Amino acid sequence: MVDAKPGSTVYGSWKDGSDIYKDSKGYYILQYDPKTDTIGKKHLKGWKPPAAAEDRLCRGGTKWKTCKAAAGAAGKKGRATRRRR
């Protein structure tokens, strides 16, 4: 198993127990390549995080802590219009 960088968010775990991360191309796992003796990213096509995303883990320094999902808008306030009735 490969250690994550500090500040990275874990979105779940893969079949072999490795953690799943996200970058601009999508979700990936860190995988060791014995031929070249390097660690590379293996992108997962079609994988989506579970519905309960509140229990994701973030690594800050040396400790793992739970990240909370971004809170949405509390609700629209103000006078009701034709669209919002």
C-alpha positions as CSV (number, residue, x, y, z in Angstrom):
1,M,0.0,0.0,0.0
2,V,1.2,3.5,-0.9
3,D,1.0,6.5,1.5
4,A,-1.0,9.5,0.4
5,K,0.2,13.0,0.1
6,P,-0.8,15.3,3.0
7,G,-4.0,17.3,2.1
8,S,-5.4,14.6,-0.2
9,T,-9.0,13.4,0.1
10,V,-9.8,9.7,0.2
11,Y,-13.1,9.0,-1.7
12,G,-13.3,5.3,-1.0
13,S,-11.3,2.1,-1.2
14,W,-10.6,-0.2,-4.1
15,K,-11.0,-4.0,-4.3
16,D,-7.4,-4.6,-3.2
17,G,-7.7,-2.2,-0.3
18,S,-5.9,0.8,-1.8
19,D,-7.4,4.3,-1.4
20,I,-9.2,6.2,-4.2
21,Y,-8.3,9.8,-4.9
22,K,-9.4,12.4,-7.4
23,D,-7.6,14.6,-9.9
24,S,-8.7,16.6,-13.0
25,K,-9.0,13.4,-15.1
26,G,-11.2,11.5,-12.6
27,Y,-10.8,9.0,-9.8
28,Y,-7.5,7.0,-9.5
29,I,-5.5,4.7,-7.2
30,L,-1.8,4.7,-6.6
31,Q,-0.3,1.5,-8.0
32,Y,3.2,0.0,-7.8
33,D,4.9,-1.1,-11.0
34,P,7.6,-3.7,-10.3
35,K,9.1,-3.6,-13.8
36,T,10.0,0.0,-13.6
37,D,10.1,0.2,-9.8
38,T,7.8,3.3,-9.8
39,I,4.5,4.3,-8.3
40,G,1.9,5.4,-10.9
41,K,-1.7,6.4,-11.1
42,K,-4.3,4.0,-12.4
43,H,-7.5,5.8,-13.4
44,L,-10.8,4.1,-12.7
45,K,-13.3,4.4,-15.5
46,G,-16.9,4.6,-14.4
47,W,-16.2,4.5,-10.7
48,K,-18.3,6.9,-8.6
49,P,-18.1,7.6,-4.9
50,P,-20.8,6.2,-2.6
51,A,-23.9,8.2,-1.9
52,A,-22.9,8.9,1.7
53,A,-20.0,11.2,0.9
54,E,-20.0,12.8,4.4
55,D,-17.7,10.1,5.7
56,R,-14.7,10.9,3.4
57,L,-11.3,11.1,5.0
58,C,-8.8,13.9,4.6
59,R,-5.2,13.8,5.6
60,G,-3.8,16.9,7.3
61,G,-0.2,16.4,8.1
62,T,0.2,13.1,9.9
63,K,-3.4,12.4,11.0
64,W,-6.6,11.4,9.1
65,K,-9.7,13.3,9.8
66,T,-13.3,13.2,8.5
67,C,-14.1,15.8,5.8
68,K,-17.6,17.2,5.6
69,A,-19.3,17.7,2.2
70,A,-19.7,21.3,1.1
71,A,-23.0,22.6,2.4
72,G,-25.4,23.7,-0.2
73,A,-27.5,26.8,-0.2
74,A,-29.8,27.0,2.9
75,G,-32.7,28.0,0.7
76,K,-33.8,30.9,-1.4
77,K,-35.1,33.8,0.6
78,G,-37.0,36.8,-0.5
79,R,-40.1,37.6,-2.3
80,A,-41.8,34.8,-4.3
81,T,-41.6,35.3,-8.1
82,R,-43.5,33.5,-10.9
83,R,-40.7,30.9,-11.1
84,R,-40.5,30.3,-7.4
85,R,-44.1,29.7,-6.2
